[in-house]
């Protein structure tokens, strides 16, 4: 056993794996018991701390704005003479693949149509033109700046401490300003890394569960495969097996090629909706106006706590913010590893704005087309909202070449499933292996199996509802970590700028001149030399 897990941090690996294994066994053996416990825990968390998720998402956005305008933004994520390893287009493309993926396919039609039929907080008359703009605006909100800001904070801090300070690419390494240079080996630092693994497993398991449900829906549409949680679990088991093949047989390059092919196919699907959706001018017009509304209103929307509309907040905004938090260790480490040499300003703008921009156009076109198909009676998407994984295929059924395009979507979902599980398992294994960029394959396999196991268990516990509950509950401990990471990064940046000022002051002193004399000839802040 020691040979199989050589190079790991035993406390981090076995601690996180054991905790997840308990949930897997509990869910498979007594799903009703786990479901009741999770429901009670979720009600307590949302009832008492729902506001905390709102504030964290808002604070993350403000923090990123500060980094962009502050002189800290000029600091490079690496030595001062370092330059980016990847061209900007490739860099943004990789971030898109890591942070969005199959979520766009699952919610692309379902979420805008849901908000159109029942606008959030009663802001518009249901199924009206105003409801269309409101629905798109809130969809952008849930997939926009706030969520990517949390990725930018964690990823930027990890890149800063790794490439500029020479520390391992671990969440615990960002705590060196308060824990000291050996933060990664201290008990609190190792706990932080274990919490990062737990949050990532719950967050990615939620995504895998959604993939399983949507793959089941696609196979039902194409081949009449019965739609049930049992079939979805079987699909997850099969696709997890395919992932294990990629993790143990050395075909990772082939999987990466398929993931890149999936990104291209996603763009092709977007163009298909835009060209043949039937309401191109209206969809584009609504998209432009709703994007403008979102950019103007994102700050007040970020502070909306939904008093009197708590069930909606729990099902949508709080779920999304917790899901983003649980994905932050995975995506944060990924974007950190591909961002060496960029300035903090460049990093934050790229991470927060670029993928959000693609999300804007995706939901404007795909979601807007779904709304128009429902409004004109060409498709009964409202009838699928109780099972949102069906919504995409219901919309495709009203467009040309439904069988061909649906088959492409099934392949896309499978590709995102396999490549996402592969990447997430490697990242978690890196966290469990003291930051090693080449973790042992047995560790990757164990964590991948646990990730698939959680997804299966949650489907048996309660399907989509249980998957959402898992994302929220799994993120709760890591919310404290995100706050700590931001605090430590600020502390380190302040210390670096203080040291730079002292070095510049020393360099401007002439030999033999006293400190007091040198200070008297320096211009005051804001004065002209």
C-alpha positions in Angstrom: 0.0 0.0 0.0 2.8 2.4 0.8 4.3 1.7 -2.6 1.1 2.5 -4.3 0.8 5.9 -2.5 4.5 6.8 -2.6 5.0 10.5 -2.7 1.6 11.4 -1.2 1.0 13.3 2.1 -0.6 10.5 4.1 -2.7 12.8 6.2 -4.1 14.7 3.3 -4.7 11.8 1.0 -6.1 9.3 3.5 -8.0 11.9 5.5 -9.9 13.3 2.5 -10.3 9.9 0.8 -11.7 8.3 4.0 -14.2 11.1 4.5 -15.5 10.8 0.9 -15.6 7.0 1.2 -17.9 7.4 4.2 -20.3 9.4 2.1 -20.1 7.0 -0.8 -20.9 3.9 1.4 -23.6 5.8 3.3 -25.3 6.9 0.1 -25.2 3.4 -1.5 -26.2 1.5 1.7 -28.8 3.9 3.2 -29.7 6.6 0.6 -32.8 7.7 2.5 -30.9 8.3 5.7 -28.2 10.3 3.9 -30.8 12.2 2.0 -32.7 13.2 5.1 -29.5 14.3 6.8 -28.3 16.4 3.8 -31.7 18.1 3.5 -31.7 19.1 7.2 -28.1 20.3 7.0 -28.8 22.3 3.8 -31.8 23.9 5.4 -29.7 25.0 8.4 -26.9 26.3 6.2 -29.1 28.3 3.9 -31.3 29.6 6.7 -28.4 30.8 8.8 -25.6 31.4 6.3 -27.1 32.0 2.9 -26.1 35.6 3.2 -22.5 34.6 3.6 -22.4 33.1 0.1 -23.9 36.3 -1.2 -21.2 38.5 0.5 -18.3 36.2 -0.5 -19.3 36.3 -4.2 -19.7 40.1 -4.0 -16.5 40.6 -2.1 -14.6 38.4 -4.6 -15.8 40.6 -7.5 -14.7 43.8 -5.6 -11.4 42.3 -4.7 -10.7 41.5 -8.4 -11.6 45.1 -9.4 -9.1 46.4 -6.8 -6.4 44.1 -8.2 -7.0 45.5 -11.7 -6.8 49.2 -10.8 -4.2 48.9 -8.0 -0.4 49.2 -8.7 -0.3 45.5 -7.6 -1.7 44.7 -11.0 1.7 45.3 -12.5 3.3 42.5 -10.5 4.1 39.4 -12.6 3.2 35.9 -11.6 6.8 34.9 -11.7 10.2 36.7 -11.9 10.0 40.3 -13.2 11.6 39.2 -16.5 9.2 36.2 -17.0 6.8 36.2 -19.9 3.6 34.0 -20.6 4.2 30.5 -21.6 1.0 30.4 -23.8 -0.4 32.7 -26.3 -3.5 34.6 -25.2 -6.0 32.7 -27.4 -4.7 29.3 -26.2 -4.7 30.5 -22.6 -8.3 31.7 -22.8 -9.4 28.5 -24.6 -7.9 26.3 -21.9 -9.7 28.3 -19.2 -13.0 28.0 -21.0 -12.6 24.2 -21.2 -11.7 23.9 -17.5 -14.3 26.2 -16.1 -17.4 25.8 -18.2 -17.6 22.6 -20.1 -20.8 20.5 -20.0 -22.6 23.0 -17.7 -23.3 25.1 -20.8 -25.0 22.1 -22.4 -27.0 21.2 -19.3 -28.3 24.8 -18.4 -28.0 26.5 -21.8 -31.7 26.1 -22.6 -33.2 25.1 -19.2 -32.1 28.1 -17.1 -33.2 31.0 -19.3 -36.6 29.3 -20.0 -37.1 28.7 -16.3 -36.5 32.3 -15.4 -38.6 33.5 -18.3 -41.6 31.4 -17.1 -41.1 32.5 -13.5 -39.0 35.6 -13.3 -36.8 35.9 -10.1 -38.1 38.0 -7.3 -41.2 38.9 -9.3 -39.2 41.4 -11.4 -41.3 40.9 -14.5 -44.6 39.5 -15.8 -44.0 35.8 -16.6 -43.4 35.0 -20.3 -43.3 38.7 -21.3 -40.6 40.5 -23.2 -39.4 42.0 -20.0 -39.2 38.5 -18.5 -37.0 37.5 -21.5 -34.4 40.2 -20.6 -34.7 39.4 -16.9 -34.2 35.7 -17.5 -31.1 36.3 -19.6 -29.7 38.8 -17.2 -29.9 36.4 -14.2 -28.5 33.6 -16.3 -25.4 35.7 -17.1 -25.3 36.6 -13.4 -25.0 33.0 -12.3 -22.4 32.2 -14.9 -20.6 35.5 -15.0 -18.1 37.8 -13.2 -18.8 36.8 -9.6 -18.1 33.1 -10.1 -15.0 33.6 -12.2 -13.7 36.1 -9.7 -13.5 33.3 -7.1 -11.5 31.3 -9.6 -9.2 34.3 -10.1 -8.6 34.8 -6.4 -7.6 31.2 -5.7 -5.7 30.7 -9.0 -3.9 34.1 -8.9 -2.8 33.5 -5.3 -1.5 30.0 -6.1 0.3 31.3 -9.2 1.8 34.2 -7.2 3.2 32.0 -4.3 4.3 29.3 -6.7 6.0 31.2 -9.5 7.1 34.4 -7.6 7.9 32.9 -4.2 9.1 29.4 -5.4 6.6 27.4 -3.3 4.6 24.3 -4.2 1.4 24.8 -6.3 -0.8 24.1 -3.3 -3.7 25.9 -1.6 -1.8 25.6 1.7 1.2 27.5 0.2 -0.9 30.6 0.0 -1.0 30.7 3.8 2.7 31.2 4.2 2.2 34.9 5.3 0.5 33.7 8.5 1.7 30.1 8.9 5.4 30.7 7.9 7.5 29.2 5.0 6.7 25.6 6.1 2.9 26.2 5.8 2.4 23.2 3.5 3.7 20.8 6.2 2.0 22.2 9.2 -1.2 20.6 10.4 -3.4 23.6 9.5 -1.9 23.7 6.0 -2.4 20.1 5.4 -6.0 20.5 6.6 -6.5 23.2 4.0 -5.3 20.9 1.3 -7.6 18.1 2.4 -10.5 20.5 2.4 -9.6 21.5 -1.1 -9.8 17.9 -2.2 -13.1 17.3 -0.5 -14.6 20.5 -2.0 -13.3 19.5 -5.5 -14.7 16.0 -5.2 -18.2 17.2 -4.3 -18.1 20.0 -6.9 -16.9 17.8 -9.8 -19.2 14.9 -8.7 -22.1 17.3 -9.1 -21.0 18.1 -12.6 -20.5 14.4 -13.4 -24.0 13.6 -12.0 -25.5 16.3 -14.3 -23.6 14.8 -17.2 -24.9 11.3 -16.4 -28.5 12.6 -16.3 -28.1 14.5 -19.6 -26.4 11.5 -21.3 -29.3 9.4 -20.2 -31.7 11.9 -21.7 -29.8 11.9 -25.0 -29.7 8.2 -25.2 -33.4 8.1 -24.4 -34.1 10.5 -27.3 -31.9 8.7 -29.8 -32.3 5.0 -28.9 -35.2 4.8 -26.4 -33.0 4.0 -23.4 -35.2 4.2 -20.3 -34.7 7.4 -18.3 -34.0 6.7 -14.6 -31.4 7.3 -11.9 -30.4 3.7 -12.2 -29.5 4.1 -15.9 -27.7 7.4 -15.1 -25.7 5.6 -12.5 -24.8 2.9 -15.0 -23.7 5.5 -17.4 -21.5 7.1 -14.8 -19.9 3.8 -14.0 -19.2 3.1 -17.7 -17.7 6.5 -18.4 -15.7 6.4 -15.2 -14.3 3.2 -16.5 -13.3 4.9 -19.7 -11.6 7.7 -17.6 -9.7 5.0 -15.7 -8.4 3.7 -19.0 -7.1 7.1 -19.9 -5.5 7.5 -16.4 -3.7 4.1 -16.5 -2.9 3.4 -20.1 -1.0 6.5 -21.1 -3.5 7.7 -23.6 -3.9 11.1 -21.9 -2.8 12.9 -25.1 -5.6 11.3 -27.0 -8.1 12.4 -24.3 -6.7 16.0 -24.4 -7.2 16.0 -28.2 -10.8 14.9 -27.8 -11.3 17.6 -25.2 -10.0 20.2 -27.6 -12.2 18.7 -30.3 -15.1 19.0 -27.9 -14.4 22.8 -27.4 -14.5 23.2 -31.2 -17.7 21.2 -31.5 -19.3 23.4 -28.8 -18.6 26.5 -30.9 -20.1 24.7 -34.0 -23.2 24.0 -31.9 -23.4 27.6 -30.9 -23.2 28.7 -34.6 -25.9 26.1 -35.4 -28.3 27.7 -32.9 -27.5 31.1 -34.1 -28.0 30.3 -37.8 -31.0 27.9 -37.8 -32.7 29.0 -34.6 -35.3 30.9 -36.6 -35.2 34.2 -34.7 -31.6 35.4 -35.2 -32.3 39.2 -35.3 -34.6 39.0 -32.2 -32.2 36.8 -30.3 -29.2 39.0 -31.0 -31.2 42.2 -30.1 -32.3 40.6 -26.8 -28.8 39.4 -26.1 -27.2 42.9 -26.6 -29.8 44.6 -24.4 -29.6 42.0 -21.6 -25.8 41.9 -21.6 -25.9 45.7 -21.2 -28.4 45.4 -18.4 -26.3 42.8 -16.6 -23.1 44.9 -16.8 -24.9 47.9 -15.4 -26.8 46.0 -12.6 -24.2 43.4 -11.6 -23.3 45.2 -8.3 -26.9 45.6 -7.0 -27.7 42.0 -8.2 -24.7 40.8 -6.2 -26.1 42.2 -3.0 -29.6 40.8 -3.5 -30.3 38.5 -0.6 -33.8 37.5 -1.8 -35.7 38.1 1.4 -39.1 36.6 1.0 -37.9 34.5 -2.0 -35.5 32.2 0.0 -36.4 28.9 -1.9 -35.5 30.5 -5.2 -32.2 31.8 -3.8 -31.3 28.4 -2.4 -32.1 26.6 -5.6 -30.3 29.1 -7.9 -28.0 31.8 -6.6 -26.7 30.1 -3.4 -26.4 26.8 -5.3 -24.3 28.5 -8.0 -22.0 30.4 -5.6 -21.4 27.3 -3.6 -20.8 25.3 -6.8 -18.2 27.9 -8.0 -16.5 27.7 -4.6 -16.3 23.9 -4.7 -14.8 24.1 -8.2 -12.3 26.8 -7.2 -9.5 24.5 -6.1 -9.6 22.5 -9.3 -9.9 25.4 -11.7 -7.8 27.7 -9.6 -4.8 25.2 -9.7 -5.4 24.6 -13.4 -5.3 28.3 -14.4 -2.4 28.9 -12.0 -0.3 26.3 -13.9 -1.0 27.9 -17.3 -0.5 31.5 -16.2 3.2 31.8 -15.3 4.6 35.1 -16.5 1.4 37.1 -16.8 0.8 40.3 -14.7 -1.8 40.1 -12.0 -3.9 42.7 -13.9 -3.6 40.6 -17.1 -4.5 37.4 -15.2 -7.5 38.8 -13.4 -8.9 40.4 -16.6 -8.3 37.3 -18.6 -9.8 34.9 -16.0 -12.8 37.0 -15.1 -13.8 38.7 -18.4 -12.8 36.4 -21.2 -14.8 33.2 -20.3 -17.6 35.3 -19.1 -17.8 36.9 -22.5 -18.3 33.5 -24.2 -20.9 32.7 -21.6 -22.7 35.9 -22.5 -23.0 35.0 -26.2 -23.7 31.3 -25.5 -26.7 31.9 -23.2 -27.9 34.9 -25.3 -28.1 32.7 -28.4 -28.9 29.2 -27.1 -31.1 30.4 -24.2 -32.7 33.1 -26.3 -33.5 30.5 -29.0 -35.0 28.2 -26.4 -37.3 31.0 -25.1 -38.4 31.8 -28.7 -39.1 28.2 -29.5 -41.3 28.0 -26.4 -43.0 31.4 -26.9 -43.9 30.5 -30.5 -45.1 27.0 -29.6 -42.5 25.2 -31.7 -41.3 23.3 -28.7 -42.7 22.3 -25.2 -39.6 23.2 -23.2 -41.7 24.2 -20.2 -42.8 20.6 -20.0 -39.2 19.5 -19.4 -38.3 21.9 -16.6 -38.9 19.4 -13.9 -36.2 17.3 -15.6 -33.9 20.1 -17.1 -31.5 17.6 -18.6 -34.2 17.0 -21.3 -34.5 20.7 -22.3 -31.6 20.8 -24.7 -32.9 17.8 -26.6 -36.4 19.2 -26.6 -35.2 22.4 -28.2 -33.1 20.5 -30.8 -36.1 18.4 -31.8 -37.7 21.6 -33.1 -34.6 22.5 -35.2 -33.3 21.0 -38.5 -31.4 17.7 -38.3 -32.5 16.9 -34.8 -31.1 13.3 -34.6 -27.7 14.3 -36.0 -27.3 17.3 -33.8 -28.5 15.4 -30.7 -26.0 12.6 -31.4 -23.3 15.3 -31.6 -24.4 16.6 -28.2 -24.3 13.2 -26.6 -20.7 12.7 -27.8 -19.9 16.2 -26.6 -21.3 15.5 -23.1 -19.3 12.2 -23.0 -16.1 14.0 -24.0 -16.6 16.7 -21.3 -17.3 13.9 -18.8 -14.2 11.9 -19.5 -11.8 14.9 -19.9 -13.2 16.7 -16.9 -12.9 13.6 -14.7 -9.4 13.0 -15.9 -8.3 16.6 -15.2 -10.0 16.9 -11.9 -8.5 13.6 -10.6 -5.0 14.7 -11.6 -5.4 18.0 -9.9 -6.7 16.4 -6.7 -3.9 13.8 -6.8 -1.4 16.8 -7.1 -3.0 18.3 -4.0 -2.6 15.0 -2.2 1.0 14.5 -3.4 2.6 17.7 -1.9 2.2 19.6 -5.2 3.9 17.1 -7.5 3.0 17.7 -11.1 3.3 14.0 -11.8 1.3 12.3 -9.1 1.2 8.5 -8.9 -1.4 6.8 -11.1 -2.9 4.8 -8.2 -3.7 8.0 -6.3 -5.3 9.4 -9.5 -7.4 6.3 -9.8 -8.5 6.2 -6.2 -9.7 9.8 -6.2 -11.3 9.3 -9.6 -13.3 6.3 -8.3 -14.4 8.3 -5.2 -15.5 11.1 -7.4 -17.6 8.8 -9.6 -18.8 7.1 -6.4 -20.1 10.3 -4.9 -21.9 11.1 -8.2 -23.6 7.7 -8.2 -24.5 7.9 -4.5 -26.1 11.4 -4.9 -28.2 10.3 -7.8 -29.5 7.4 -5.7 -30.1 9.7 -2.8 -32.2 12.2 -4.7 -31.2 12.9 -8.2 -30.7 16.5 -9.3 -31.7 17.9 -5.8 -29.2 15.7 -4.0 -26.4 16.8 -6.5 -27.2 20.4 -5.7 -27.2 19.7 -2.0 -23.8 18.0 -2.3 -22.3 21.0 -4.0 -23.6 23.4 -1.3 -22.6 21.3 1.7 -19.2 20.3 0.2 -18.3 24.0 -0.3 -19.1 25.2 3.2 -15.7 24.5 4.9 -13.8 25.8 1.8 -15.6 29.2 2.0 -13.3 30.0 5.0 -10.3 28.9 3.0 -11.1 31.3 0.2 -11.4 34.2 2.7 -8.0 33.2 4.2 -6.4 32.9 0.7 -7.5 36.5 -0.2 -6.3 37.9 3.1 -2.9 36.2 2.8 -2.4 37.3 -0.8 -3.1 40.9 0.2 -0.7 40.6 3.1 2.0 39.2 0.8 1.4 41.9 -1.9 1.7 44.7 0.8 4.9 43.2 2.1 6.4 43.0 -1.4 5.5 46.6 -2.3 6.9 47.7 1.1 10.2 45.9 0.3 10.3 47.4 -3.2 9.9 50.9 -1.8 12.7 50.3 0.7 14.9 49.0 -2.0 14.2 52.0 -4.3 14.8 54.4 -1.4 18.1 52.7 -0.6 19.2 52.8 -4.3 18.5 56.6 -4.5 20.7 57.3 -1.5 24.2 58.5 -2.5 27.2 56.9 -0.7 27.9 58.7 2.5 24.5 60.4 2.7 22.6 59.7 5.9 19.1 58.2 5.9 17.7 61.5 7.2 19.4 63.5 4.5 18.3 61.2 1.8 14.7 61.4 3.0 14.7 65.1 2.9 15.5 65.3 -0.8 12.9 62.8 -1.9 9.7 64.4 -3.4 6.5 63.9 -1.5 3.9 61.6 -2.9 2.0 63.3 -5.7 4.5 66.2 -6.1 6.5 67.0 -9.2 10.2 66.1 -9.1 
